[in-house]
Amino acid sequence: MKGFHVYITTNPLKDSLYTGMTNNLEYRIIEHYLNRGHKKTFAGRYYCYCLLYYEFHHSAVGAIEREKEIKSWTRVKKEELINSINSEWLFLNDEITPWPPEPDVTGRA
């Protein structure tokens, strides 16, 4: 089923949160992992590749609106959303893709 996901990631220490939207959650989480440490993006700079929360949307418009809504929230409210489905803050990466990703031909993973 094609659609869109709004998601929240964190870093291994769980002290930063990143909210995003994508039409390919598996690819996007791997991309965050491969970009860890890159200073040009928030997720890369703060190593936010650990998936904590995700939700499905049928339309891009709905997903974009939801992403903007969540991004406008305080950290406390984002934590409440995460806790509503993942109270232990387990990393959910392996629910959507084999984790950790195997190195690609460039050896980046």
C-alpha positions as CSV (number, residue, x, y, z in Angstrom):
1,M,0.0,0.0,0.0
2,K,1.4,3.3,-1.1
3,G,1.3,6.2,1.3
4,F,3.3,8.5,3.5
5,H,4.7,8.3,7.0
6,V,5.3,11.0,9.7
7,Y,7.9,9.8,12.1
8,I,10.1,10.8,15.0
9,T,13.6,9.7,15.5
10,T,16.2,10.3,18.2
11,N,19.8,9.7,18.8
12,P,21.3,6.8,20.8
13,L,21.3,8.9,24.0
14,K,17.7,9.9,23.4
15,D,18.4,13.6,24.0
16,S,17.4,15.0,20.6
17,L,14.2,14.5,18.6
18,Y,13.7,14.9,14.9
19,T,10.3,14.9,13.1
20,G,10.0,14.1,9.5
21,M,7.7,12.9,6.7
22,T,8.5,10.5,3.8
23,N,6.9,8.2,1.2
24,N,9.5,5.5,2.0
25,L,10.1,5.1,5.7
26,E,12.6,2.2,5.3
27,Y,14.8,4.1,2.9
28,R,14.6,7.3,4.9
29,I,15.6,5.7,8.2
30,I,18.6,4.1,6.5
31,E,19.4,7.4,4.9
32,H,19.4,9.1,8.4
33,Y,21.8,6.3,9.6
34,L,24.1,6.7,6.7
35,N,24.2,10.5,7.2
36,R,25.0,10.3,10.9
37,G,27.6,12.9,11.8
38,H,27.0,15.0,8.7
39,K,26.8,18.6,9.9
40,K,24.5,19.8,7.0
41,T,21.3,18.3,8.4
42,F,19.7,18.3,11.9
43,A,19.3,14.5,11.9
44,G,22.9,14.0,10.7
45,R,24.4,16.5,13.1
46,Y,22.6,15.0,16.1
47,Y,22.7,11.3,15.0
48,C,18.9,11.1,14.9
49,Y,18.5,7.7,13.2
50,C,16.7,5.7,16.0
51,L,13.0,5.4,15.1
52,L,10.7,6.0,18.1
53,Y,7.3,6.7,16.5
54,Y,5.6,6.6,13.1
55,E,2.2,6.9,11.7
56,F,0.7,6.3,8.2
57,H,-1.2,8.8,6.0
58,H,-2.9,8.1,2.7
59,S,-2.1,11.6,1.3
60,A,0.9,13.7,1.1
61,V,-1.1,16.8,2.2
62,G,-2.3,15.0,5.3
63,A,1.2,13.9,6.2
64,I,2.7,17.3,5.6
65,E,0.0,18.9,7.8
66,R,0.6,16.4,10.6
67,E,4.4,16.8,10.3
68,K,4.0,20.6,10.7
69,E,1.7,20.1,13.6
70,I,4.1,17.8,15.5
71,K,7.1,20.1,14.7
72,S,5.2,23.0,16.4
73,W,4.8,21.1,19.7
74,T,6.9,21.3,22.7
75,R,9.3,18.4,23.5
76,V,6.9,17.4,26.4
77,K,4.0,17.0,24.0
78,K,6.2,15.1,21.5
79,E,7.2,12.8,24.4
80,E,3.6,12.2,25.2
81,L,2.9,11.2,21.6
82,I,5.8,8.8,21.6
83,N,4.8,7.3,25.0
84,S,1.3,6.7,23.6
85,I,2.6,3.8,21.5
86,N,6.2,3.3,22.7
87,S,6.4,4.0,26.4
88,E,9.8,2.3,26.8
89,W,11.3,4.3,24.0
90,L,12.4,1.2,22.2
91,F,14.1,1.8,18.8
92,L,11.7,0.6,16.2
93,N,14.1,0.5,13.2
94,D,14.0,-3.3,13.0
95,E,10.2,-3.2,12.6
96,I,10.5,-1.6,9.2
97,T,13.9,-2.8,7.9
98,P,16.7,-5.3,8.9
99,W,18.8,-3.4,11.4
100,P,21.5,-2.3,11.4
101,P,21.8,-1.9,7.6
102,E,24.5,-3.8,5.9
103,P,27.3,-1.8,4.3
104,D,26.5,-0.8,0.8
105,V,29.1,-0.9,-2.0
106,T,30.5,2.5,-0.9
107,G,31.1,1.0,2.6
108,R,29.1,3.8,4.3
109,A,27.0,1.7,6.6
